[in-house]
Amino acid sequence: MATPILIIDKLHIGYGDKVVIRDLSLEIHEGEFVALLGPSGSGKSSVLRALAGFHSVMSGRIVLEGKDITKEPAERRNVGMVFQNYALFPTMTAFENIAFALRVAKIPQGEIRRRVAQIAETAGIADQLDKKPATMSGGQQQRVAIARALVAGSKVLLFDEPLSNLDAKVRVTMRREIKRLQEEFGFTAVFVTHDQEDALTMSDTIVVLANGGVEQIGSGRTLYRSPATPFICEFIGAANELPTTLGAQILGCSFRGRIFVRHEDVLIGKTVEAGLPATVHDVEFLGAHSRVDLDCDGYIISAAAMGDTLPEIGESVSWTIRAGSAHIFEEANQ
């Protein structure tokens, strides 16, 4: 396997005496799209700031293209940063924003024009270079921000929740736009988000952070179908935690620990084979599917139901789970 472009080795990050990230190790390969996913306060933005050189680390190493950059200042790290609000200079044109770092580096004017024209053409903003950010759409501003980060030769781009302030429809469009630009330019991306849908749809690898450490690293499919911890089970997707009594009845055996079942793996029917009796507590239409809440011995079990033929509230039904779908965490492994 090729040498990783970015290595994070046993990184500890903190503020004063408070440690927010403990012992983070990660290898990222060229062209890979990696999401740092976690709830608020999980330390994901702190990791990004440490990679960018905006925050010093307590211990550990950051190695970029074979060079230890742990103590290098931000301006010498050769990584690009795309901020949540794009951080474009409002009084400058798109051309001037993209060219800013090149001018600071005293690149000859002719070379600046050539580089900016080339990257703007690839990014699809060649016709926007004379415009200021306020007159551009959000998508155009995003492309300017990415072009600015890449024009100085950065191979690694760091994204700090650039989609968090967008409405749902625009968010989907911008996800596709970022992925298209990544494929077009071939850059390596480290993308911070608290939104699991962003991570699942865009990333090759997802690093889930919680409580100061790594909960699990893997593809979106792996995290969803093979969660390593109860936290992952509840944080990625929607899952029921079954009480021990119901879990034992469903599995046909006793156990000590916690059992989770995805909503789509709960099967409902009037005569489900080997099912448990329940009463329909609520039905909520969600568009592509409906959520059916079942009351089983006082416990609410949620199921994802497709189609228009749904049980009615108060109706008696049976339920079971799809074979092999239970995620079991035995007590000793928690």
PERACOR-V154188 format. One record per residue. N is the residue number from 1. PHI is phi in degrees with one decimal (* if undefined). BURIAL is b if it has 16 or more other C-alpha atoms within 10 Angstrom, else e. Layout:
((N PHI BURIAL) (N PHI BURIAL))
This chain:
((1 * e) (2 -63.6 e) (3 -64.7 e) (4 -60.0 b) (5 -78.1 b) (6 -136.5 b) (7 -120.9 b) (8 -109.5 b) (9 -121.6 b) (10 51.0 b) (11 -79.6 b) (12 -118.5 b) (13 -127.2 b) (14 -153.6 b) (15 -126.4 e) (16 66.6 e) (17 -89.8 e) (18 -89.1 e) (19 -90.3 e) (20 -104.0 b) (21 -134.3 b) (22 -119.4 b) (23 54.5 b) (24 -85.5 b) (25 -127.1 e) (26 -160.0 e) (27 -115.9 e) (28 -120.5 b) (29 -97.7 b) (30 -57.9 b) (31 82.8 b) (32 -81.9 b) (33 -111.6 b) (34 -115.0 b) (35 -102.5 b) (36 -98.4 b) (37 -115.1 b) (38 178.8 b) (39 -71.2 b) (40 -58.1 e) (41 86.3 e) (42 -81.0 b) (43 98.0 b) (44 -65.3 b) (45 -69.3 b) (46 -64.9 b) (47 -62.6 b) (48 -62.3 b) (49 -65.3 b) (50 -68.0 b) (51 -64.3 b) (52 -76.3 b) (53 92.5 b) (54 -86.9 e) (55 -143.1 b) (56 -76.4 b) (57 -103.3 b) (58 -78.1 b) (59 -163.9 e) (60 101.6 b) (61 -132.5 b) (62 -122.5 b) (63 -119.0 b) (64 -115.5 b) (65 49.5 e) (66 83.1 e) (67 -110.8 e) (68 -72.8 e) (69 -109.9 b) (70 -51.6 b) (71 -106.4 e) (72 -73.4 e) (73 -67.1 e) (74 -54.8 b) (75 -69.9 e) (76 -110.8 e) (77 -91.4 b) (78 58.1 b) (79 -121.6 b) (80 -101.3 b) (81 -123.1 b) (82 -114.8 b) (83 -85.1 b) (84 -56.9 e) (85 -105.3 b) (86 72.9 b) (87 53.1 e) (88 -81.1 b) (89 -72.8 e) (90 -67.0 e) (91 -90.3 e) (92 -103.3 e) (93 -74.2 b) (94 -58.3 b) (95 -58.2 b) (96 -67.0 b) (97 -63.8 b) (98 -65.6 b) (99 -80.9 b) (100 -54.5 b) (101 -64.0 b) (102 -68.0 b) (103 -69.2 e) (104 -61.3 e) (105 -80.7 e) (106 60.0 e) (107 -70.5 e) (108 -55.0 e) (109 -58.3 e) (110 -62.6 e) (111 -68.0 e) (112 -61.0 b) (113 -60.3 e) (114 -64.5 e) (115 -65.5 b) (116 -65.0 b) (117 -61.6 b) (118 -65.7 e) (119 -72.7 b) (120 -67.3 b) (121 -63.5 e) (122 -65.2 e) (123 -80.3 b) (124 76.1 e) (125 -126.9 b) (126 -60.1 b) (127 -88.6 e) (128 -110.9 b) (129 -64.3 b) (130 -90.1 e) (131 -92.4 e) (132 -94.6 b) (133 -51.7 b) (134 -62.7 e) (135 -96.9 e) (136 -109.7 e) (137 -74.5 e) (138 -59.8 b) (139 -65.2 e) (140 -66.4 b) (141 -62.9 b) (142 -60.2 b) (143 -66.1 b) (144 -62.8 b) (145 -62.4 b) (146 -69.8 b) (147 -61.3 b) (148 -61.8 b) (149 -71.1 b) (150 -91.9 b) (151 -64.3 b) (152 -83.9 b) (153 100.8 e) (154 -66.8 b) (155 -98.6 b) (156 -120.1 b) (157 -112.1 b) (158 -108.9 b) (159 -110.1 b) (160 -102.9 b) (161 45.7 b) (162 -70.6 b) (163 -106.5 b) (164 -66.9 e) (165 -99.3 e) (166 -97.5 e) (167 -74.6 e) (168 -58.0 e) (169 -68.4 e) (170 -65.6 e) (171 -59.6 b) (172 -61.7 e) (173 -61.0 e) (174 -70.9 b) (175 -57.4 b) (176 -63.2 e) (177 -65.3 b) (178 -63.9 b) (179 -64.8 b) (180 -62.9 e) (181 -65.9 b) (182 -64.2 b) (183 -66.5 e) (184 -68.6 e) (185 -93.7 b) (186 75.9 e) (187 -77.1 b) (188 -90.7 b) (189 -120.2 b) (190 -118.8 b) (191 -121.2 b) (192 -88.9 b) (193 -155.7 b) (194 -102.7 b) (195 -98.9 e) (196 -64.6 b) (197 -67.4 e) (198 -57.3 b) (199 -64.9 b) (200 -66.0 b) (201 -84.4 e) (202 -108.2 b) (203 -97.2 b) (204 -81.0 b) (205 -134.2 b) (206 -117.0 b) (207 -108.5 b) (208 -93.8 b) (209 -108.7 b) (210 -162.5 b) (211 53.5 e) (212 83.7 b) (213 -146.5 b) (214 -89.9 b) (215 -84.3 b) (216 -167.4 b) (217 -124.5 b) (218 172.8 b) (219 -71.5 b) (220 -58.7 b) (221 -62.7 e) (222 -63.9 e) (223 -62.6 b) (224 -73.6 b) (225 -89.8 e) (226 -132.7 e) (227 -63.3 b) (228 -86.5 b) (229 -140.4 b) (230 -56.8 b) (231 -59.3 e) (232 -60.6 b) (233 -58.9 b) (234 -84.5 b) (235 -84.1 b) (236 -98.3 b) (237 79.7 e) (238 -116.8 b) (239 -141.1 b) (240 -92.2 b) (241 -97.0 b) (242 -82.5 b) (243 -63.0 e) (244 -55.6 e) (245 -63.5 e) (246 -68.8 b) (247 -59.1 b) (248 -65.0 e) (249 -67.5 e) (250 -66.2 b) (251 -82.1 e) (252 77.4 e) (253 -157.3 e) (254 -88.5 e) (255 -158.7 b) (256 -119.2 e) (257 152.1 e) (258 -126.0 b) (259 -129.4 b) (260 -124.3 b) (261 -137.9 b) (262 -63.9 b) (263 -56.6 b) (264 -72.3 b) (265 -97.3 b) (266 -90.0 b) (267 -105.3 b) (268 -118.2 b) (269 -168.1 e) (270 -71.5 e) (271 -136.6 e) (272 -62.8 e) (273 -60.8 e) (274 59.5 e) (275 -86.2 b) (276 -103.5 b) (277 -73.2 b) (278 -156.7 b) (279 -117.6 b) (280 -68.8 b) (281 -89.9 b) (282 -161.2 b) (283 -133.7 b) (284 -126.0 e) (285 -78.7 e) (286 -118.5 e) (287 101.9 e) (288 -67.9 e) (289 -150.5 e) (290 -119.5 b) (291 -101.6 b) (292 -110.5 b) (293 -97.9 b) (294 -108.1 b) (295 -101.2 b) (296 -122.0 b) (297 55.9 e) (298 87.8 e) (299 -104.1 e) (300 -94.2 b) (301 -116.5 b) (302 -100.3 b) (303 -129.4 b) (304 -94.8 b) (305 -115.4 b) (306 -101.2 e) (307 85.1 e) (308 -101.1 e) (309 -90.3 e) (310 -122.4 e) (311 -66.8 b) (312 -97.7 e) (313 -58.4 e) (314 92.9 e) (315 -73.1 e) (316 -87.1 b) (317 -138.7 b) (318 -119.1 b) (319 -146.2 b) (320 -149.2 b) (321 -125.1 b) (322 -61.4 e) (323 -56.7 e) (324 78.0 e) (325 -92.6 e) (326 -72.5 b) (327 -106.1 b) (328 -110.5 b) (329 -120.5 b) (330 -68.8 e) (331 -54.2 e) (332 -67.8 e) (333 -98.1 e) (334 -78.8 e))
